[in-house]
Amino acid sequence: MRAALLVAIAVCSVAVTAADVRAAERPAVVVTSGKEQQFSVALQKFGGNFDAEAYREGMQAALEFSNLFRLIDRKAFLGPTTTEVLSEREDVGCLEWSTIGADIFVEGVQRVEQEQFIAEFAVWDLAGCQRKLSRRYRQASSADPLILAKRMADDIVEVLTGVRGVASTELTFVSKRGGNSEIFVMNADGGNQRAATANRSINNFPSWSPSGDAIIYTSYRSENRPMLYLSTRGRGKPGRILGPLSSKPLYRAVFHPSGRELAVVMSPTGSTEIYRVDLAGKNPRRLTQNRSIEVSPSWSPDGSKLAFVSDRSGSPQIYLMDSDGANVKRLTFNGNYNTNPAWSPDGRWIAYQARVGGQFDIWLIDPEGSVNLPLISHPRSDESPCWSPDSTKIAFSSTRRGSADIYVIDSSGDHLRRLTSSRGDDTSPSWGPYPR
Amino acid sequence: MKRRFGAIVIAVVAVALGSAGCASKHAESADDAMDQGTGTGSEFDDGSVGQGSSVSTSTISDLETIYFDFDKSTIRNDSAGMLRNNASVIKENADWGQVTVEGNTDERGSEEYNLALGERRAMAVKRYLVDLGVPGSRLRTVSFGEAKPAVPGHDESAWHYNRRSDFSN
């Protein structure tokens, strides 16, 4: 036990020192979400014939998910708590709202009309008493109205920061809550967790298509060996894909950002290699040529490069290569087990998991390899990082509570939040794109 | 630099201790197999090698599990006897058809890397059996990585049972 502890301390101090030295040799870049500023928001209940309180709560939760807002208690309001009609500039009452400390005033109305749910809202910047945004949404009244509450919250984030919020996005992950490893989907805040597979086999490595319409995953459901499946939203039964290649083990696939190709980990002769292949399984192009293990491809956002893991040096490390396999470059040098790279959608960072003292932590490294920083450290293991589509958040699995759960944290290392709490392990998260 | 060296020494000792634990398990497995009379060389063997009931009732699940060191896929010396045993039992039981050699890992490390490691283990066992005269066409390999632990638990007492290659149909 003491020996294990000593290992942890020794490895940890070596890793941090090396990172400091490397960082000191290069221009300092500080990782921030760019969004430390918090806005104080006065949010009215949206008057109308849907449950206005539920709608307001949904919007508040979605706004708070961005970690950008402080919602002002309605008891402090000097003006009305519910919107009756949307304001004109002369009657919005900017002074009343800014007196109670609000930077932003949000009002809205909603109604169900001819089997449509219609919601309309406006966002006021109180400093200049200017309407920054006014928008109307409609959807079938049978759909969940809170979908629109989240979209509006994401709009508000966009109007204030220039980058759309991610409350209305979804994550897919693997859960053993029912005893088997099945694919699940949930809202970005952890709500509405539901199963996408129930085949009682082993299912793993779910990953979204760029459109968000489909999830590709690995399953042993047929012949008890690993093959790839595509589960398309609303289409019922998932389809096996890459049939022409499936005489060999197919361990994992991720979509190219274009959606037209895949990077696939397969094993032609007993050693894993990374391939590029179209969705029909035709024209496979082998990108790695090695007797070593090559796994975990992650595309750069423009699709021109791939990060991946190889143990060609004797231990698993992160490498980069061009999308045709050329210009291979080793990226990580600290520690002896670095894996699961995830390239941020804005291209600036590659998140990965690094073994420190026998457990894994999430680290961030830039594609030049000049800055390498721990995102968050913990005595238990944090694994499998993935990015939100706005590059402000990272979801990962962690055993900090015992069994593995999915957590989300800002890329600045702030606002850790647990999304799942099932009794079985929840692992391997993949963050979906913005909804259309 | 000095500190890093110290860490490596401790890690090496830890690995050595771990493999010592595994070795004792192998001895137990071998004894169990003999008690059940699955081999043909039991002291109560009636001598009808290849035809006796003890052979015809043996099943693929009676083949002995092969264990590995952490992050390794090399066949350990203490596995050689078990693999010789497995090779002759597979050869004697042509009616089994194809035998699946499974590769498994402990839970540490990334799941995807462990799939690749499990495959290496299954391939190492297959190659060894083929060298002992088992036709390659009778062996298929599959890796489950860390997804099918034999023993639950989150320390070496479980892990050393899970770094394994076992057999199924």
Chai-1 contact restraints between the chains, C-beta under 6 A:
chainA,res_idxA,chainB,res_idxB,connection_type,confidence,min_distance_angstrom,max_distance_angstrom,comment,restraint_id
A,A3,B,I10,contact,1.0,0.0,6.0,A-B,restraint_1
A,V7,B,A7,contact,1.0,0.0,6.0,A-B,restraint_2
A,V7,B,I10,contact,1.0,0.0,6.0,A-B,restraint_3
A,A10,B,R3,contact,1.0,0.0,6.0,A-B,restraint_4
A,A10,B,G6,contact,1.0,0.0,6.0,A-B,restraint_5
A,A10,B,A7,contact,1.0,0.0,6.0,A-B,restraint_6
A,V11,B,A7,contact,1.0,0.0,6.0,A-B,restraint_7
A,V14,B,R3,contact,1.0,0.0,6.0,A-B,restraint_8
A,V14,B,R4,contact,1.0,0.0,6.0,A-B,restraint_9
A,I202,B,A147,contact,1.0,0.0,6.0,A-B,restraint_10
A,R225,B,V142,contact,1.0,0.0,6.0,A-B,restraint_11
A,Y251,B,L115,contact,1.0,0.0,6.0,A-B,restraint_12
A,R252,B,E112,contact,1.0,0.0,6.0,A-B,restraint_13
A,S267,B,E119,contact,1.0,0.0,6.0,A-B,restraint_14
A,G270,B,M123,contact,1.0,0.0,6.0,A-B,restraint_15
A,T272,B,A116,contact,1.0,0.0,6.0,A-B,restraint_16
A,I293,B,A116,contact,1.0,0.0,6.0,A-B,restraint_17
A,V295,B,E112,contact,1.0,0.0,6.0,A-B,restraint_18
A,V295,B,Y113,contact,1.0,0.0,6.0,A-B,restraint_19
A,V295,B,A116,contact,1.0,0.0,6.0,A-B,restraint_20
A,S296,B,E112,contact,1.0,0.0,6.0,A-B,restraint_21
A,P316,B,Y113,contact,1.0,0.0,6.0,A-B,restraint_22
A,T339,B,S110,contact,1.0,0.0,6.0,A-B,restraint_23
A,T339,B,Y113,contact,1.0,0.0,6.0,A-B,restraint_24
A,N340,B,S110,contact,1.0,0.0,6.0,A-B,restraint_25
